[in-house]
């Protein structure tokens, strides 16, 4: 079937382009994300969002999206470290808060034997 995207590599080429890696710039931001979500290509999503952060290093939304991609890719420790720094800079951002909590929950900090406390000015402290 022509144009059918059934493989993550095919989707990656469609989003990144084969000759022009900046081809994804012509797409709406949500369209590129939707491709990766549809295929559950979390590794590809991380790479895509890393490039977006490189292009827009001062934009907290792109930074949060990279942290979220790390959570989806099950790179929880990396996500916690990255999102913790963001949380210190933007303590009121609910997207950062939720993704950080998702990562903490994924590594088992919902267990009553471990407690994580989030301090806006200091970041996260984990007590075991």
C-alpha positions as CSV (number, residue, x, y, z in Angstrom):
1,X,0.0,0.0,0.0
2,X,1.6,3.3,-1.1
3,X,2.0,5.8,1.7
4,X,1.1,3.4,4.5
5,X,3.3,3.9,7.5
6,X,3.5,0.7,9.5
7,X,7.1,0.8,10.7
8,X,8.7,3.3,13.1
9,X,11.6,3.8,10.6
10,X,9.3,4.7,7.8
11,X,7.5,7.2,10.1
12,X,10.8,8.6,11.1
13,X,11.8,9.1,7.5
14,X,8.4,10.7,6.8
15,X,8.8,13.1,9.6
16,X,12.5,13.8,9.3
17,X,12.6,13.7,5.5
18,X,15.0,11.7,3.5
19,X,17.1,14.5,2.0
20,X,16.1,17.4,4.1
21,X,16.2,16.8,7.8
22,X,14.4,20.1,8.5
23,X,11.3,18.9,6.5
24,X,9.4,18.5,9.8
25,X,9.5,22.3,10.3
26,X,6.8,22.6,7.6
27,X,4.5,20.4,9.7
28,X,2.4,21.7,12.6
29,X,4.0,20.8,15.9
30,X,1.2,18.5,16.9
31,X,1.3,16.5,13.6
32,X,4.9,15.4,14.2
33,X,4.1,14.4,17.7
34,X,0.9,12.6,16.6
35,X,3.0,10.4,14.2
36,X,5.2,9.2,17.0
37,X,2.3,8.7,19.4
38,X,0.3,6.7,16.8
39,X,3.2,4.3,16.3
40,X,4.2,4.4,20.0
41,X,7.7,5.3,18.8
42,X,8.9,6.8,22.0
43,X,12.6,6.6,21.1
44,X,11.9,8.5,17.9
45,X,9.8,11.0,19.9
46,X,12.8,11.7,22.2
47,X,15.1,12.3,19.3
48,X,12.6,14.6,17.6
49,X,12.0,16.6,20.7
50,X,15.8,16.8,21.4
51,X,16.1,18.5,18.0
52,X,13.3,20.9,18.9
53,X,15.0,21.8,22.2
54,X,18.2,22.5,20.3
55,X,16.3,24.8,18.0
56,X,14.4,26.6,20.8
57,X,16.6,26.2,23.9
58,X,14.9,28.9,25.9
59,X,11.3,27.7,25.3
60,X,10.1,25.9,28.5
61,X,7.3,24.1,26.5
62,X,9.8,22.3,24.2
63,X,11.9,21.5,27.2
64,X,9.0,20.0,29.1
65,X,8.0,18.0,26.0
66,X,11.5,16.4,26.0
67,X,11.1,15.4,29.6
68,X,7.7,14.0,28.8
69,X,9.2,12.0,25.9
70,X,11.8,10.5,28.3
71,X,8.9,9.4,30.6
72,X,7.1,7.8,27.7
73,X,10.4,6.1,26.6
74,X,10.7,4.7,30.2
75,X,13.9,6.6,30.9
76,X,12.5,7.6,34.3
77,X,15.8,8.6,36.0
78,X,16.8,10.8,33.1
79,X,13.3,12.3,33.0
80,X,13.4,13.1,36.8
81,X,16.8,14.7,36.6
82,X,15.8,16.8,33.6
83,X,12.3,17.7,34.8
84,X,13.7,18.5,38.3
85,X,15.9,21.3,36.8
86,X,12.9,22.6,34.9
87,X,10.7,22.5,37.9
88,X,13.1,24.7,39.8
89,X,12.9,27.3,37.0
90,X,9.1,27.0,36.4
91,X,7.6,25.7,39.7
92,X,4.1,26.6,38.8
93,X,4.0,24.9,35.4
94,X,1.4,22.1,35.7
95,X,2.8,20.1,32.7
96,X,6.2,19.9,34.3
97,X,4.7,18.9,37.6
98,X,2.5,16.2,36.1
99,X,5.3,14.7,34.0
100,X,7.7,14.8,37.0
101,X,5.1,13.0,39.1
102,X,4.5,10.4,36.4
103,X,8.2,9.6,36.4
104,X,8.4,9.4,40.2
105,X,5.3,7.2,40.3
106,X,6.9,4.9,37.6
107,X,10.0,4.3,39.7
108,X,7.9,3.4,42.7
109,X,7.7,6.5,44.7
110,X,4.0,6.0,45.3
111,X,5.0,3.2,47.7
112,X,4.5,4.3,51.3
113,X,8.0,3.2,52.2
114,X,9.5,6.0,50.0
115,X,8.5,9.6,50.0
116,X,9.3,12.3,47.5
117,X,8.9,15.9,48.5
118,X,9.0,18.6,45.8
119,X,10.4,21.9,46.9
120,X,10.0,24.6,44.3
121,X,13.3,26.3,45.0
122,X,15.3,23.1,45.7
123,X,13.7,20.5,43.5
124,X,13.0,17.0,44.7
125,X,14.1,15.2,47.8
126,X,13.6,11.5,47.9
127,X,13.6,9.8,51.3
128,X,13.8,6.0,51.5
